[in-house]
Amino acid sequence: MLSDDADENKFTIVEKWAAQAALDAHDNTEYMLAADAHSPTFRAGPASIMKARAVF
């Protein structure tokens, strides 16, 4: 997780998923839905998703 130096309320999470379907399934698990309900400001706005690939 990376914090935004200009805004303490913004951060970046870097994750690697095998496929979009796997990420979608994760977002809809009971524990993620419970986490969202427990902390509504965590996803107060829409996520900005950047898809990338490693370059060597």
N, CA, C and O atoms as a Maestro MAE file, in Angstrom:
{
 s_m_m2io_version
 :::
 2.0.0
}

f_m_ct {
 s_m_title
 :::
 protein
 m_atom[224] {
  # First column is atom index #
  i_m_mmod_type
  r_m_x_coord
  r_m_y_coord
  r_m_z_coord
  i_m_residue_number
  s_m_chain_name
  s_m_pdb_residue_name
  s_m_pdb_atom_name
  i_m_atomic_number
  :::
  1 25 0.853 -1.161 0.000 1 A "MET " " N  " 7
  2 3 0.000 0.000 0.000 1 A "MET " " CA " 6
  3 2 0.905 1.231 0.000 1 A "MET " " C  " 6
  4 15 1.924 1.274 0.689 1 A "MET " " O  " 8
  5 25 0.511 2.218 -0.782 2 A "LEU " " N  " 7
  6 3 1.261 3.465 -0.887 2 A "LEU " " CA " 6
  7 2 0.358 4.622 -0.496 2 A "LEU " " C  " 6
  8 15 -0.800 4.680 -0.909 2 A "LEU " " O  " 8
  9 25 0.890 5.547 0.304 3 A "SER " " N  " 7
  10 3 0.111 6.727 0.680 3 A "SER " " CA " 6
  11 2 0.411 7.864 -0.281 3 A "SER " " C  " 6
  12 15 1.481 7.922 -0.887 3 A "SER " " O  " 8
  13 25 -0.551 8.763 -0.408 4 A "ASP " " N  " 7
  14 3 -0.415 9.943 -1.262 4 A "ASP " " CA " 6
  15 2 0.143 11.076 -0.414 4 A "ASP " " C  " 6
  16 15 -0.496 11.492 0.553 4 A "ASP " " O  " 8
  17 25 1.324 11.583 -0.758 5 A "ASP " " N  " 7
  18 3 1.940 12.662 0.025 5 A "ASP " " CA " 6
  19 2 1.103 13.936 0.018 5 A "ASP " " C  " 6
  20 15 1.179 14.728 0.957 5 A "ASP " " O  " 8
  21 25 0.309 14.144 -1.026 6 A "ALA " " N  " 7
  22 3 -0.478 15.372 -1.142 6 A "ALA " " CA " 6
  23 2 -1.843 15.272 -0.457 6 A "ALA " " C  " 6
  24 15 -2.473 16.295 -0.189 6 A "ALA " " O  " 8
  25 25 -2.308 14.045 -0.169 7 A "ASP " " N  " 7
  26 3 -3.637 13.876 0.419 7 A "ASP " " CA " 6
  27 2 -3.642 12.641 1.313 7 A "ASP " " C  " 6
  28 15 -3.596 11.511 0.826 7 A "ASP " " O  " 8
  29 25 -3.698 12.861 2.602 8 A "GLU " " N  " 7
  30 3 -3.627 11.741 3.550 8 A "GLU " " CA " 6
  31 2 -4.833 10.805 3.455 8 A "GLU " " C  " 6
  32 15 -4.816 9.718 4.032 8 A "GLU " " O  " 8
  33 25 -5.863 11.209 2.743 9 A "ASN " " N  " 7
  34 3 -7.051 10.376 2.583 9 A "ASN " " CA " 6
  35 2 -7.024 9.532 1.313 9 A "ASN " " C  " 6
  36 15 -8.001 8.853 0.997 9 A "ASN " " O  " 8
  37 25 -5.918 9.573 0.593 10 A "LYS " " N  " 7
  38 3 -5.779 8.772 -0.624 10 A "LYS " " CA " 6
  39 2 -4.600 7.819 -0.484 10 A "LYS " " C  " 6
  40 15 -3.566 8.149 0.098 10 A "LYS " " O  " 8
  41 25 -4.791 6.634 -1.034 11 A "PHE " " N  " 7
  42 3 -3.703 5.668 -1.045 11 A "PHE " " CA " 6
  43 2 -3.857 4.756 -2.247 11 A "PHE " " C  " 6
  44 15 -4.910 4.711 -2.884 11 A "PHE " " O  " 8
  45 25 -2.795 4.035 -2.543 12 A "THR " " N  " 7
  46 3 -2.784 3.114 -3.671 12 A "THR " " CA " 6
  47 2 -2.482 1.722 -3.164 12 A "THR " " C  " 6
  48 15 -1.559 1.516 -2.376 12 A "THR " " O  " 8
  49 25 -3.271 0.771 -3.626 13 A "ILE " " N  " 7
  50 3 -3.027 -0.632 -3.307 13 A "ILE " " CA " 6
  51 2 -2.602 -1.303 -4.606 13 A "ILE " " C  " 6
  52 15 -3.274 -1.168 -5.628 13 A "ILE " " O  " 8
  53 25 -1.489 -2.025 -4.567 14 A "VAL " " N  " 7
  54 3 -1.003 -2.745 -5.737 14 A "VAL " " CA " 6
  55 2 -1.276 -4.227 -5.513 14 A "VAL " " C  " 6
  56 15 -0.807 -4.820 -4.541 14 A "VAL " " O  " 8
  57 25 -2.038 -4.812 -6.423 15 A "GLU " " N  " 7
  58 3 -2.390 -6.220 -6.308 15 A "GLU " " CA " 6
  59 2 -2.208 -6.889 -7.664 15 A "GLU " " C  " 6
  60 15 -2.225 -6.234 -8.706 15 A "GLU " " O  " 8
  61 25 -2.035 -8.197 -7.628 16 A "LYS " " N  " 7
  62 3 -1.927 -8.965 -8.864 16 A "LYS " " CA " 6
  63 2 -3.031 -10.015 -8.856 16 A "LYS " " C  " 6
  64 15 -3.128 -10.823 -7.932 16 A "LYS " " O  " 8
  65 25 -3.862 -9.995 -9.893 17 A "TRP " " N  " 7
  66 3 -4.991 -10.916 -10.023 17 A "TRP " " CA " 6
  67 2 -4.830 -11.708 -11.302 17 A "TRP " " C  " 6
  68 15 -4.364 -11.181 -12.312 17 A "TRP " " O  " 8
  69 25 -5.212 -12.970 -11.261 18 A "ALA " " N  " 7
  70 3 -5.093 -13.843 -12.432 18 A "ALA " " CA " 6
  71 2 -6.021 -13.404 -13.555 18 A "ALA " " C  " 6
  72 15 -5.703 -13.557 -14.734 18 A "ALA " " O  " 8
  73 25 -7.177 -12.853 -13.174 19 A "ALA " " N  " 7
  74 3 -8.158 -12.433 -14.176 19 A "ALA " " CA " 6
  75 2 -9.137 -11.455 -13.538 19 A "ALA " " C  " 6
  76 15 -9.268 -11.416 -12.314 19 A "ALA " " O  " 8
  77 25 -9.817 -10.675 -14.352 20 A "GLN " " N  " 7
  78 3 -10.818 -9.729 -13.846 20 A "GLN " " CA " 6
  79 2 -11.894 -10.459 -13.054 20 A "GLN " " C  " 6
  80 15 -12.380 -9.945 -12.046 20 A "GLN " " O  " 8
  81 25 -12.267 -11.646 -13.501 21 A "ALA " " N  " 7
  82 3 -13.298 -12.421 -12.797 21 A "ALA " " CA " 6
  83 2 -12.864 -12.754 -11.369 21 A "ALA " " C  " 6
  84 15 -13.696 -12.779 -10.462 21 A "ALA " " O  " 8
  85 25 -11.590 -13.005 -11.165 22 A "ALA " " N  " 7
  86 3 -11.090 -13.308 -9.821 22 A "ALA " " CA " 6
  87 2 -11.199 -12.081 -8.919 22 A "ALA " " C  " 6
  88 15 -11.573 -12.204 -7.753 22 A "ALA " " O  " 8
  89 25 -10.880 -10.915 -9.440 23 A "LEU " " N  " 7
  90 3 -11.015 -9.673 -8.671 23 A "LEU " " CA " 6
  91 2 -12.481 -9.400 -8.364 23 A "LEU " " C  " 6
  92 15 -12.823 -9.030 -7.241 23 A "LEU " " O  " 8
  93 25 -13.342 -9.578 -9.350 24 A "ASP " " N  " 7
  94 3 -14.769 -9.368 -9.132 24 A "ASP " " CA " 6
  95 2 -15.300 -10.300 -8.052 24 A "ASP " " C  " 6
  96 15 -16.082 -9.883 -7.197 24 A "ASP " " O  " 8
  97 25 -14.879 -11.559 -8.088 25 A "ALA " " N  " 7
  98 3 -15.315 -12.529 -7.077 25 A "ALA " " CA " 6
  99 2 -14.819 -12.108 -5.697 25 A "ALA " " C  " 6
  100 15 -15.562 -12.203 -4.720 25 A "ALA " " O  " 8
  101 25 -13.582 -11.647 -5.604 26 A "HIS " " N  " 7
  102 3 -13.011 -11.188 -4.329 26 A "HIS " " CA " 6
  103 2 -13.816 -10.023 -3.757 26 A "HIS " " C  " 6
  104 15 -14.125 -9.993 -2.566 26 A "HIS " " O  " 8
  105 25 -14.148 -9.072 -4.616 27 A "ASP " " N  " 7
  106 3 -14.897 -7.895 -4.163 27 A "ASP " " CA " 6
  107 2 -16.282 -8.247 -3.635 27 A "ASP " " C  " 6
  108 15 -16.870 -7.477 -2.876 27 A "ASP " " O  " 8
  109 25 -16.799 -9.389 -4.025 28 A "ASN " " N  " 7
  110 3 -18.143 -9.791 -3.613 28 A "ASN " " CA " 6
  111 2 -18.158 -10.877 -2.540 28 A "ASN " " C  " 6
  112 15 -19.204 -11.466 -2.265 28 A "ASN " " O  " 8
  113 25 -16.991 -11.145 -1.928 29 A "THR " " N  " 7
  114 3 -16.958 -12.129 -0.847 29 A "THR " " CA " 6
  115 2 -17.602 -11.537 0.407 29 A "THR " " C  " 6
  116 15 -17.694 -10.320 0.572 29 A "THR " " O  " 8
  117 25 -18.036 -12.424 1.269 30 A "GLU " " N  " 7
  118 3 -18.691 -11.991 2.500 30 A "GLU " " CA " 6
  119 2 -17.784 -11.075 3.323 30 A "GLU " " C  " 6
  120 15 -18.247 -10.076 3.873 30 A "GLU " " O  " 8
  121 25 -16.500 -11.412 3.409 31 A "TYR " " N  " 7
  122 3 -15.593 -10.605 4.240 31 A "TYR " " CA " 6
  123 2 -15.315 -9.231 3.634 31 A "TYR " " C  " 6
  124 15 -15.132 -8.267 4.377 31 A "TYR " " O  " 8
  125 25 -15.278 -9.114 2.296 32 A "MET " " N  " 7
  126 3 -15.070 -7.792 1.702 32 A "MET " " CA " 6
  127 2 -16.326 -6.935 1.846 32 A "MET " " C  " 6
  128 15 -16.227 -5.741 2.127 32 A "MET " " O  " 8
  129 25 -17.483 -7.520 1.660 33 A "LEU " " N  " 7
  130 3 -18.725 -6.777 1.852 33 A "LEU " " CA " 6
  131 2 -18.851 -6.318 3.301 33 A "LEU " " C  " 6
  132 15 -19.306 -5.204 3.561 33 A "LEU " " O  " 8
  133 25 -18.450 -7.171 4.247 34 A "ALA " " N  " 7
  134 3 -18.482 -6.802 5.665 34 A "ALA " " CA " 6
  135 2 -17.479 -5.684 5.953 34 A "ALA " " C  " 6
  136 15 -17.781 -4.764 6.712 34 A "ALA " " O  " 8
  137 25 -16.297 -5.756 5.357 35 A "ALA " " N  " 7
  138 3 -15.287 -4.710 5.555 35 A "ALA " " CA " 6
  139 2 -15.789 -3.370 5.019 35 A "ALA " " C  " 6
  140 15 -15.602 -2.334 5.658 35 A "ALA " " O  " 8
  141 25 -16.420 -3.391 3.857 36 A "ASP " " N  " 7
  142 3 -16.984 -2.162 3.298 36 A "ASP " " CA " 6
  143 2 -18.059 -1.582 4.204 36 A "ASP " " C  " 6
  144 15 -18.122 -0.368 4.399 36 A "ASP " " O  " 8
  145 25 -18.905 -2.449 4.760 37 A "ALA " " N  " 7
  146 3 -19.984 -1.989 5.644 37 A "ALA " " CA " 6
  147 2 -19.418 -1.416 6.936 37 A "ALA " " C  " 6
  148 15 -19.966 -0.463 7.489 37 A "ALA " " O  " 8
  149 25 -18.317 -1.999 7.420 38 A "HIS " " N  " 7
  150 3 -17.701 -1.553 8.675 38 A "HIS " " CA " 6
  151 2 -17.001 -0.201 8.503 38 A "HIS " " C  " 6
  152 15 -16.946 0.595 9.440 38 A "HIS " " O  " 8
  153 25 -16.479 0.049 7.326 39 A "SER " " N  " 7
  154 3 -15.727 1.280 7.075 39 A "SER " " CA " 6
  155 2 -16.204 1.905 5.765 39 A "SER " " C  " 6
  156 15 -15.539 1.771 4.738 39 A "SER " " O  " 8
  157 25 -17.356 2.590 5.792 40 A "PRO " " N  " 7
  158 3 -17.924 3.135 4.554 40 A "PRO " " CA " 6
  159 2 -17.032 4.149 3.847 40 A "PRO " " C  " 6
  160 15 -17.172 4.344 2.640 40 A "PRO " " O  " 8
  161 25 -16.128 4.792 4.560 41 A "THR " " N  " 7
  162 3 -15.251 5.755 3.899 41 A "THR " " CA " 6
  163 2 -14.142 5.070 3.110 41 A "THR " " C  " 6
  164 15 -13.491 5.706 2.281 41 A "THR " " O  " 8
  165 25 -13.918 3.767 3.361 42 A "PHE " " N  " 7
  166 3 -12.873 3.046 2.620 42 A "PHE " " CA " 6
  167 2 -13.149 3.111 1.129 42 A "PHE " " C  " 6
  168 15 -12.229 3.308 0.336 42 A "PHE " " O  " 8
  169 25 -14.392 2.951 0.743 43 A "ARG " " N  " 7
  170 3 -14.780 3.042 -0.666 43 A "ARG " " CA " 6
  171 2 -15.819 4.141 -0.821 43 A "ARG " " C  " 6
  172 15 -16.892 3.926 -1.383 43 A "ARG " " O  " 8
  173 25 -15.486 5.308 -0.320 44 A "ALA " " N  " 7
  174 3 -16.418 6.437 -0.368 44 A "ALA " " CA " 6
  175 2 -16.703 6.878 -1.794 44 A "ALA " " C  " 6
  176 15 -17.768 7.423 -2.084 44 A "ALA " " O  " 8
  177 25 -15.761 6.645 -2.667 45 A "GLY " " N  " 7
  178 3 -15.943 6.999 -4.066 45 A "GLY " " CA " 6
  179 2 -15.518 5.833 -4.928 45 A "GLY " " C  " 6
  180 15 -15.007 4.836 -4.417 45 A "GLY " " O  " 8
  181 25 -15.720 5.943 -6.228 46 A "PRO " " N  " 7
  182 3 -15.328 4.841 -7.109 46 A "PRO " " CA " 6
  183 2 -13.811 4.682 -7.148 46 A "PRO " " C  " 6
  184 15 -13.066 5.661 -7.096 46 A "PRO " " O  " 8
  185 25 -13.379 3.449 -7.240 47 A "ALA " " N  " 7
  186 3 -11.949 3.172 -7.338 47 A "ALA " " CA " 6
  187 2 -11.463 3.525 -8.737 47 A "ALA " " C  " 6
  188 15 -12.195 3.395 -9.719 47 A "ALA " " O  " 8
  189 25 -10.241 3.965 -8.807 48 A "SER " " N  " 7
  190 3 -9.594 4.187 -10.083 48 A "SER " " CA " 6
  191 2 -8.654 3.005 -10.306 48 A "SER " " C  " 6
  192 15 -7.685 2.825 -9.568 48 A "SER " " O  " 8
  193 25 -8.941 2.215 -11.309 49 A "ILE " " N  " 7
  194 3 -8.169 0.991 -11.541 49 A "ILE " " CA " 6
  195 2 -7.279 1.165 -12.757 49 A "ILE " " C  " 6
  196 15 -7.738 1.556 -13.830 49 A "ILE " " O  " 8
  197 25 -6.004 0.872 -12.575 50 A "MET " " N  " 7
  198 3 -5.048 0.921 -13.674 50 A "MET " " CA " 6
  199 2 -4.554 -0.496 -13.894 50 A "MET " " C  " 6
  200 15 -3.967 -1.098 -12.995 50 A "MET " " O  " 8
  201 25 -4.785 -1.032 -15.077 51 A "LYS " " N  " 7
  202 3 -4.268 -2.358 -15.422 51 A "LYS " " CA " 6
  203 2 -2.895 -2.183 -16.027 51 A "LYS " " C  " 6
  204 15 -2.684 -1.322 -16.881 51 A "LYS " " O  " 8
  205 25 -1.960 -3.005 -15.580 52 A "ALA " " N  " 7
  206 3 -0.577 -2.878 -16.028 52 A "ALA " " CA " 6
  207 2 0.059 -4.259 -16.175 52 A "ALA " " C  " 6
  208 15 -0.509 -5.268 -15.757 52 A "ALA " " O  " 8
  209 25 1.211 -4.280 -16.757 53 A "ARG " " N  " 7
  210 3 1.994 -5.509 -16.853 53 A "ARG " " CA " 6
  211 2 3.438 -5.167 -16.566 53 A "ARG " " C  " 6
  212 15 3.877 -4.037 -16.784 53 A "ARG " " O  " 8
  213 25 4.170 -6.145 -16.078 54 A "ALA " " N  " 7
  214 3 5.581 -5.938 -15.758 54 A "ALA " " CA " 6
  215 2 6.394 -5.786 -17.048 54 A "ALA " " C  " 6
  216 15 6.142 -6.464 -18.044 54 A "ALA " " O  " 8
  217 25 7.356 -4.897 -17.004 55 A "VAL " " N  " 7
  218 3 8.263 -4.696 -18.128 55 A "VAL " " CA " 6
  219 2 9.673 -4.886 -17.587 55 A "VAL " " C  " 6
  220 15 10.068 -4.265 -16.600 55 A "VAL " " O  " 8
  221 25 10.405 -5.738 -18.242 56 A "PHE " " N  " 7
  222 3 11.778 -6.014 -17.776 56 A "PHE " " CA " 6
  223 2 12.799 -5.462 -18.715 56 A "PHE " " C  " 6
  224 15 13.998 -5.605 -18.476 56 A "PHE " " O  " 8
  :::
 }
 m_bond[223] {
  # First column is bond index #
  i_m_from
  i_m_to
  i_m_order
  :::
  1 1 2 1
  2 2 3 1
  3 3 4 2
  4 3 5 1
  5 5 6 1
  6 6 7 1
  7 7 8 2
  8 7 9 1
  9 9 10 1
  10 10 11 1
  11 11 12 2
  12 11 13 1
  13 13 14 1
  14 14 15 1
  15 15 16 2
  16 15 17 1
  17 17 18 1
  18 18 19 1
  19 19 20 2
  20 19 21 1
  21 21 22 1
  22 22 23 1
  23 23 24 2
  24 23 25 1
  25 25 26 1
  26 26 27 1
  27 27 28 2
  28 27 29 1
  29 29 30 1
  30 30 31 1
  31 31 32 2
  32 31 33 1
  33 33 34 1
  34 34 35 1
  35 35 36 2
  36 35 37 1
  37 37 38 1
  38 38 39 1
  39 39 40 2
  40 39 41 1
  41 41 42 1
  42 42 43 1
  43 43 44 2
  44 43 45 1
  45 45 46 1
  46 46 47 1
  47 47 48 2
  48 47 49 1
  49 49 50 1
  50 50 51 1
  51 51 52 2
  52 51 53 1
  53 53 54 1
  54 54 55 1
  55 55 56 2
  56 55 57 1
  57 57 58 1
  58 58 59 1
  59 59 60 2
  60 59 61 1
  61 61 62 1
  62 62 63 1
  63 63 64 2
  64 63 65 1
  65 65 66 1
  66 66 67 1
  67 67 68 2
  68 67 69 1
  69 69 70 1
  70 70 71 1
  71 71 72 2
  72 71 73 1
  73 73 74 1
  74 74 75 1
  75 75 76 2
  76 75 77 1
  77 77 78 1
  78 78 79 1
  79 79 80 2
  80 79 81 1
  81 81 82 1
  82 82 83 1
  83 83 84 2
  84 83 85 1
  85 85 86 1
  86 86 87 1
  87 87 88 2
  88 87 89 1
  89 89 90 1
  90 90 91 1
  91 91 92 2
  92 91 93 1
  93 93 94 1
  94 94 95 1
  95 95 96 2
  96 95 97 1
  97 97 98 1
  98 98 99 1
  99 99 100 2
  100 99 101 1
  101 101 102 1
  102 102 103 1
  103 103 104 2
  104 103 105 1
  105 105 106 1
  106 106 107 1
  107 107 108 2
  108 107 109 1
  109 109 110 1
  110 110 111 1
  111 111 112 2
  112 111 113 1
  113 113 114 1
  114 114 115 1
  115 115 116 2
  116 115 117 1
  117 117 118 1
  118 118 119 1
  119 119 120 2
  120 119 121 1
  121 121 122 1
  122 122 123 1
  123 123 124 2
  124 123 125 1
  125 125 126 1
  126 126 127 1
  127 127 128 2
  128 127 129 1
  129 129 130 1
  130 130 131 1
  131 131 132 2
  132 131 133 1
  133 133 134 1
  134 134 135 1
  135 135 136 2
  136 135 137 1
  137 137 138 1
  138 138 139 1
  139 139 140 2
  140 139 141 1
  141 141 142 1
  142 142 143 1
  143 143 144 2
  144 143 145 1
  145 145 146 1
  146 146 147 1
  147 147 148 2
  148 147 149 1
  149 149 150 1
  150 150 151 1
  151 151 152 2
  152 151 153 1
  153 153 154 1
  154 154 155 1
  155 155 156 2
  156 155 157 1
  157 157 158 1
  158 158 159 1
  159 159 160 2
  160 159 161 1
  161 161 162 1
  162 162 163 1
  163 163 164 2
  164 163 165 1
  165 165 166 1
  166 166 167 1
  167 167 168 2
  168 167 169 1
  169 169 170 1
  170 170 171 1
  171 171 172 2
  172 171 173 1
  173 173 174 1
  174 174 175 1
  175 175 176 2
  176 175 177 1
  177 177 178 1
  178 178 179 1
  179 179 180 2
  180 179 181 1
  181 181 182 1
  182 182 183 1
  183 183 184 2
  184 183 185 1
  185 185 186 1
  186 186 187 1
  187 187 188 2
  188 187 189 1
  189 189 190 1
  190 190 191 1
  191 191 192 2
  192 191 193 1
  193 193 194 1
  194 194 195 1
  195 195 196 2
  196 195 197 1
  197 197 198 1
  198 198 199 1
  199 199 200 2
  200 199 201 1
  201 201 202 1
  202 202 203 1
  203 203 204 2
  204 203 205 1
  205 205 206 1
  206 206 207 1
  207 207 208 2
  208 207 209 1
  209 209 210 1
  210 210 211 1
  211 211 212 2
  212 211 213 1
  213 213 214 1
  214 214 215 1
  215 215 216 2
  216 215 217 1
  217 217 218 1
  218 218 219 1
  219 219 220 2
  220 219 221 1
  221 221 222 1
  222 222 223 1
  223 223 224 2
  :::
 }
}
